[in-house]
């Protein structure tokens, strides 16, 4: 063994003698806290990405129904369609269980988009917010269009893993 390696090993041994190791429970607790923070950040990034993508798609695809000329009657399909503005707004809140992952939030977002069909795109996505509630649970809010039935959306997401409850607010 060369002198440099032997000297490096002796220095390493001296450095290791005063090293204090944290208890395993403390290390696991720090790892869980780090995982929760990462999940919250990923959920926020996913929400911004999905909202931006829905808004971009709606903008690029143009109006979903042709606008009637001024003074003419609306076509039957336009009259039967769902209006995008609601006063007062009705929203659907999807409340997730604590510790939910970004994959579960993404699945809920996908199922909501499927349940809404073209209403979600026509009404610019309608995602109001992703926020924590008082207990630290993630709440995903979706603005509903005027006349839009929340039942299909509720049925599509309420039994998914990670979803605690689905609540209709307003209206």
Buried (B, 14 or more C-beta within 10 A) or exposed (E): EEEEEEEEEEEEEEEEEEEEEEEEEEEEEEEEEEEBEEBBEBBBEBBEEBBEEBBEEBEEEEEBBEEEEEEEEEEEEBEEBBEBEBEEBBBBBBBBEEBBBBEBBBBBBBBBBEBBEEBBBBBBBBBBEBEEEEEEBBBBBBBBBBEBEBEBBBEBBBEBEBBBEBBBEEE
